[in-house]
């Protein structure tokens, strides 16, 4: 067993011991639960779709961990709220140092099944070269900024690394939501109206209408009997104005909550397709926008479709995740290890509460 690439990495004794312990401990449990994987352990940096099978069936939550060459384990897939089923398809991005997999019950932490990766020494040279290419590419330092991205941009003599830095700074931008702006405008109008009504119903408002703030008017003693009928409707107006002001204040609070909700960053995925394999080139990239199902949007700059390499970024600070569109067999190298979740709605999402970047290679 080894993780392949530009320089193969052999798993250490700790990794081998951990895998042996997993498989030994699972002897009785696996026989009872009859749990199995429907395919081999994927290679490093591969996006995989792997069936998880159980004769007794799964329900509740599952967690799939990658066993790394240093003996550590990393959660790569989880499913919550599963109805009873005998088969679950796990989709995940294999980390660079993967040498095995372990399936656990998410609620109890009990190990259900484990497997080790096959020897990949006979892998095709093209696959090894693709992994080496991804490992050599750097990640930009900065995260997403606010603004409106251009629909078309021309790159002049840029290689993959320079194009990624430019894309992160000038293309991968987060636009403000129009609904939030409308809600804030409504809040401003309602607040101004409420303030005007409150000011008009207070003592100052009485003075502005010619009163002295104590319910009387100049010359009130002389005209008390004649003006009583005229003053009573105005006296009745004050509670009505206060009620309207309270209603508007409550409306302001509701609009404030709505504006805060709408202003929260939505899940976004950005991608820039590069011509060829990322060598220095001049090319045009055109923006296309899609909604890949579930929540979130995907902003993709594409070229002529001949490229195999792409730079991607993901951000879902609300925790809901971004629907994934990767295909099995594609290679992905992430800035930090990602986790894919399967929710009760059946949508696979990439967790990206922190800003994630990735290089992808399409065979």
C-alpha positions as CSV (number, residue, x, y, z in Angstrom):
1,X,0.0,0.0,0.0
2,X,1.2,3.5,-0.8
3,X,0.0,6.9,-1.8
4,X,1.2,7.6,-5.3
5,X,2.3,10.8,-6.9
6,X,5.5,12.5,-7.9
7,X,7.3,10.8,-5.0
8,X,5.4,7.8,-3.6
9,X,4.8,7.9,0.1
10,X,4.9,4.6,2.0
11,X,2.6,4.3,4.9
12,X,4.5,4.1,8.2
13,X,4.3,1.3,10.7
14,X,1.7,3.3,12.7
15,X,-0.7,3.4,9.7
16,X,-0.2,-0.3,9.1
17,X,-0.8,-1.1,12.7
18,X,-3.9,1.1,12.8
19,X,-5.4,-0.6,9.8
20,X,-4.6,-4.0,11.1
21,X,-6.2,-3.2,14.4
22,X,-9.3,-1.9,12.6
23,X,-9.7,-5.0,10.5
24,X,-9.1,-7.3,13.5
25,X,-11.5,-5.5,15.7
26,X,-14.1,-5.6,13.0
27,X,-14.1,-9.4,12.6
28,X,-17.1,-10.1,14.8
29,X,-18.9,-6.8,14.2
30,X,-18.7,-7.1,10.4
31,X,-19.9,-10.7,10.4
32,X,-22.9,-9.7,12.4
33,X,-23.8,-6.5,10.5
34,X,-22.6,-7.8,7.1
35,X,-21.4,-4.4,6.1
36,X,-19.3,-4.0,2.9
37,X,-18.0,-1.5,0.5
38,X,-19.2,-1.7,-3.1
39,X,-15.8,-0.8,-4.5
40,X,-12.1,-0.3,-3.8
41,X,-10.5,2.4,-1.7
42,X,-10.0,5.4,-4.1
43,X,-6.6,6.7,-5.0
44,X,-5.1,10.0,-3.6
45,X,-7.0,13.2,-4.7
46,X,-9.7,11.3,-6.4
47,X,-13.4,12.2,-6.2
48,X,-15.2,8.9,-5.4
49,X,-18.7,7.5,-5.3
50,X,-18.7,4.4,-3.1
51,X,-21.6,2.2,-2.2
52,X,-22.0,1.3,1.5
53,X,-23.9,-1.9,1.9
54,X,-25.5,-3.6,4.8
55,X,-27.7,-6.8,4.9
56,X,-29.3,-5.6,8.1
57,X,-29.7,-2.0,6.8
58,X,-28.6,1.5,7.8
59,X,-30.6,4.1,9.5
60,X,-29.8,7.4,11.4
61,X,-26.3,8.6,10.8
62,X,-23.1,7.3,9.2
63,X,-19.6,8.7,9.1
64,X,-16.8,7.6,6.7
65,X,-13.2,8.3,7.6
66,X,-10.1,8.2,5.5
67,X,-7.1,6.5,7.2
68,X,-3.9,8.3,6.3
69,X,-0.4,7.1,5.9
70,X,0.6,8.6,9.3
71,X,-2.1,6.6,11.1
72,X,-4.4,9.5,11.6
73,X,-8.1,9.5,10.5
74,X,-10.0,12.2,8.7
75,X,-13.8,12.4,8.2
76,X,-14.6,12.7,4.5
77,X,-18.3,11.9,4.4
78,X,-21.3,11.9,6.7
79,X,-25.0,11.2,6.4
80,X,-27.6,12.4,8.8
81,X,-31.3,11.4,9.2
82,X,-31.1,8.3,7.0
83,X,-34.3,6.3,6.6
84,X,-33.8,2.6,6.8
85,X,-31.9,1.4,3.7
86,X,-29.5,-1.4,2.7
87,X,-27.4,0.8,0.4
88,X,-26.1,4.3,0.8
89,X,-23.8,6.0,-1.8
90,X,-21.0,7.9,-0.2
91,X,-19.5,10.7,-2.3
92,X,-16.2,12.2,-1.1
93,X,-12.9,13.7,-2.0
94,X,-10.0,11.3,-1.1
95,X,-7.2,13.1,0.7
96,X,-3.6,13.0,-0.6
97,X,-2.3,10.5,2.0
98,X,-5.2,8.0,2.0
99,X,-4.3,4.4,2.5
100,X,-7.7,3.0,3.8
101,X,-11.3,3.7,4.8
102,X,-13.3,3.1,8.0
103,X,-17.1,3.3,8.3
104,X,-18.6,4.3,11.7
105,X,-22.0,4.7,13.2
106,X,-22.3,8.4,13.7
107,X,-24.3,8.1,16.9
108,X,-22.4,5.5,18.8
109,X,-19.0,5.8,17.2
110,X,-18.9,2.0,16.7
111,X,-16.7,0.9,13.7
112,X,-18.8,-1.0,11.1
113,X,-16.3,-1.8,8.4
114,X,-12.8,-1.1,7.2
115,X,-10.7,-1.6,4.1
116,X,-7.2,-0.9,2.9
117,X,-6.1,0.6,-0.4
118,X,-4.7,-1.5,-3.2
119,X,-1.1,-1.3,-4.3
120,X,-1.0,1.5,-6.9
121,X,2.5,1.0,-8.2
122,X,1.2,-0.1,-11.6
123,X,-0.8,3.0,-12.1
124,X,-0.7,4.7,-15.5
125,X,2.1,7.3,-15.9
126,X,-0.6,9.9,-17.0
127,X,-2.4,9.6,-13.6
128,X,0.8,10.0,-11.7
129,X,1.7,13.0,-13.7
130,X,-1.7,14.6,-13.1
131,X,-1.4,14.2,-9.4
132,X,2.2,15.6,-9.5
133,X,0.9,18.6,-11.4
134,X,-1.8,19.3,-8.8
135,X,0.6,19.0,-5.9
136,X,2.9,21.6,-7.5
137,X,0.3,24.3,-7.9
138,X,0.1,26.9,-5.1
139,X,-3.0,28.5,-3.6
140,X,-3.6,32.3,-3.4
141,X,-3.4,33.9,0.0
142,X,-6.5,36.0,0.1
143,X,-10.2,35.1,0.3
144,X,-13.3,36.5,-1.5
145,X,-14.0,40.2,-1.7
146,X,-17.2,42.1,-2.3
147,X,-18.2,43.5,-5.6
148,X,-19.7,42.7,-9.0
149,X,-17.6,40.4,-11.2
150,X,-17.1,41.0,-14.9
151,X,-19.0,38.8,-17.4
152,X,-15.9,38.5,-19.6
153,X,-12.2,38.9,-19.0
154,X,-9.1,38.3,-21.2
155,X,-6.0,36.8,-19.7
156,X,-2.7,37.8,-21.3
157,X,0.2,35.3,-21.0
158,X,-0.8,34.0,-17.6
159,X,0.0,30.5,-16.3
160,X,-2.2,28.7,-13.9
161,X,-0.7,30.1,-10.7
162,X,-1.0,33.8,-11.9
163,X,-4.5,33.2,-13.3
164,X,-5.6,31.8,-9.9
165,X,-4.3,34.9,-8.0
166,X,-6.0,37.2,-10.5
167,X,-9.3,35.3,-10.3
168,X,-9.4,35.3,-6.5
169,X,-8.8,39.1,-6.5
170,X,-10.9,40.2,-9.4
171,X,-13.4,37.5,-10.5
172,X,-14.3,35.5,-7.4
173,X,-16.4,38.3,-5.8
174,X,-19.5,38.2,-3.6
175,X,-22.3,40.4,-4.8
176,X,-24.7,42.0,-2.2
177,X,-28.2,40.6,-2.3
178,X,-30.7,42.9,-3.9
179,X,-33.4,41.7,-1.5
180,X,-31.4,42.9,1.5
181,X,-31.0,46.4,0.0
182,X,-34.8,46.5,-0.6
183,X,-35.5,45.4,3.0
184,X,-33.1,48.0,4.4
185,X,-34.8,50.7,2.3
186,X,-38.2,49.6,3.7
187,X,-36.8,49.7,7.2
188,X,-35.5,53.2,6.7
189,X,-38.9,54.4,5.4
190,X,-40.8,52.7,8.2
191,X,-38.4,54.1,10.9
192,X,-38.7,57.6,9.5
193,X,-42.5,57.4,9.4
194,X,-42.6,56.1,13.0
195,X,-40.3,58.8,14.2
196,X,-42.5,61.5,12.5
197,X,-45.7,60.1,14.1
198,X,-44.1,59.9,17.6
199,X,-42.8,63.4,17.3
200,X,-46.2,64.7,16.1
201,X,-48.0,63.0,19.0
202,X,-45.7,64.2,21.8
203,X,-45.8,67.5,23.8
204,X,-43.6,69.1,21.2
205,X,-46.2,68.2,18.6
206,X,-48.9,69.9,20.7
207,X,-46.8,73.1,20.8
208,X,-46.2,72.9,17.1
209,X,-49.9,72.9,16.6
210,X,-50.3,75.9,18.8
211,X,-50.7,74.3,22.2
212,X,-48.7,74.7,25.4
213,X,-48.2,71.0,26.1
214,X,-50.6,71.0,29.0
215,X,-53.8,70.4,27.0
216,X,-54.7,74.1,26.8
217,X,-54.4,76.7,24.1
218,X,-53.6,80.4,24.4
219,X,-56.7,82.2,25.6
220,X,-58.1,78.9,26.7
221,X,-60.1,80.4,29.6
222,X,-61.8,82.7,27.3
223,X,-62.6,80.1,24.7
224,X,-62.8,77.0,26.8
225,X,-66.5,76.3,26.2
226,X,-66.3,77.2,22.5
227,X,-63.2,75.2,21.8
228,X,-63.9,72.0,23.8
229,X,-65.6,70.3,21.0
230,X,-62.7,71.1,18.6
231,X,-60.0,69.9,21.1
232,X,-61.6,66.6,22.0
233,X,-61.0,65.0,18.5
234,X,-57.3,66.1,18.7
235,X,-57.1,64.5,22.2
236,X,-58.4,61.3,20.8
237,X,-55.7,61.4,18.0
238,X,-52.9,61.0,20.5
239,X,-53.6,57.3,21.5
240,X,-54.2,56.5,17.9
241,X,-50.9,58.0,16.8
242,X,-49.1,56.0,19.6
243,X,-50.7,52.8,18.5
244,X,-49.6,53.5,14.9
245,X,-46.1,54.3,16.1
246,X,-46.0,51.0,18.1
247,X,-47.1,49.1,15.0
248,X,-44.5,50.7,12.8
249,X,-41.8,50.1,15.5
250,X,-42.7,46.4,15.4
251,X,-42.6,46.5,11.6
252,X,-39.2,48.0,11.8
253,X,-38.0,45.1,14.0
254,X,-39.5,42.6,11.6
255,X,-37.8,44.3,8.6
256,X,-34.5,44.4,10.5
257,X,-34.6,40.7,11.1
258,X,-35.5,40.1,7.4
259,X,-32.7,42.3,6.2
260,X,-30.2,40.5,8.5
261,X,-31.4,37.2,7.1
262,X,-31.2,38.3,3.5
263,X,-27.8,40.0,4.0
264,X,-26.2,36.7,5.3
265,X,-23.7,35.4,2.7
266,X,-25.3,32.8,0.4
267,X,-23.4,29.6,-0.5
268,X,-21.2,30.3,-3.5
269,X,-18.9,28.3,-5.7
270,X,-16.5,29.9,-8.2
271,X,-14.5,28.3,-10.9
272,X,-12.1,29.3,-13.6
273,X,-11.4,26.9,-16.5
274,X,-7.8,27.1,-17.8
275,X,-6.8,26.1,-21.3
276,X,-4.6,23.1,-21.8
277,X,-3.0,21.9,-18.6
278,X,-2.3,25.4,-17.1
279,X,0.7,26.5,-19.1
280,X,1.2,30.2,-19.8
281,X,-1.4,31.3,-22.4
282,X,-3.6,34.2,-23.5
283,X,-7.3,33.4,-23.4
284,X,-10.8,34.8,-22.7
285,X,-13.0,33.5,-19.9
286,X,-16.7,34.1,-20.0
287,X,-19.0,34.0,-16.9
288,X,-21.9,31.6,-16.7
289,X,-24.1,31.3,-13.6
290,X,-26.0,28.2,-12.5
291,X,-27.9,26.9,-9.5
292,X,-26.7,23.3,-9.0
293,X,-29.7,22.2,-7.0
294,X,-30.5,22.9,-3.4
295,X,-29.1,26.2,-2.0
296,X,-26.3,28.3,-3.4
297,X,-25.0,29.5,-6.8
298,X,-22.1,28.5,-9.0
299,X,-20.2,31.2,-10.9
300,X,-18.1,29.6,-13.6
301,X,-15.7,31.3,-16.0
302,X,-15.2,29.0,-19.0
303,X,-12.9,29.1,-22.0
304,X,-13.2,27.0,-25.2
305,X,-13.7,23.8,-23.2
306,X,-10.4,22.2,-24.2
307,X,-8.8,22.6,-20.8
308,X,-8.4,19.9,-18.2
309,X,-7.3,22.1,-15.3
310,X,-9.5,24.4,-13.3
311,X,-9.2,26.6,-10.2
312,X,-12.1,26.6,-7.8
313,X,-13.3,28.3,-4.6
314,X,-16.1,27.6,-2.2
315,X,-17.7,29.5,0.7
316,X,-20.8,28.7,2.7
317,X,-20.4,30.5,6.0
318,X,-23.9,29.7,7.2
319,X,-23.1,26.0,7.5
320,X,-25.6,24.8,4.9
321,X,-23.0,23.6,2.4
322,X,-22.7,23.8,-1.3
323,X,-24.2,21.2,-3.7
324,X,-21.4,19.3,-5.4
325,X,-21.2,18.6,-9.1
326,X,-17.9,16.7,-9.3
327,X,-17.8,13.4,-11.2
328,X,-16.1,10.2,-10.0
329,X,-12.6,9.8,-11.3
330,X,-11.8,13.6,-11.4
331,X,-8.8,14.7,-9.3
332,X,-9.1,17.5,-6.7
333,X,-6.5,19.0,-4.4
334,X,-8.0,21.2,-1.7
335,X,-6.4,24.0,0.4
336,X,-7.7,22.0,3.5
337,X,-9.4,18.6,3.6
338,X,-13.2,18.9,2.8
339,X,-16.1,16.9,4.0
340,X,-19.2,16.0,2.0
341,X,-22.5,15.6,3.7
342,X,-25.7,13.9,2.7
343,X,-28.8,15.4,4.2
344,X,-32.4,14.1,4.6
345,X,-33.3,15.9,1.3
346,X,-30.9,13.6,-0.6
347,X,-28.5,16.4,-1.7
348,X,-24.8,16.0,-1.4
349,X,-23.1,19.2,-0.1
350,X,-19.6,20.3,0.4
351,X,-19.0,21.8,3.9
352,X,-17.3,25.1,3.4
353,X,-17.8,27.3,6.4
354,X,-14.3,28.5,5.9
355,X,-13.2,29.7,2.5
356,X,-11.9,26.7,0.5
357,X,-9.8,26.6,-2.6
358,X,-9.1,23.7,-4.9
359,X,-7.3,22.7,-8.1
360,X,-9.1,20.1,-10.2
361,X,-8.0,18.0,-13.1
362,X,-10.4,16.3,-15.5
363,X,-8.9,13.2,-17.1
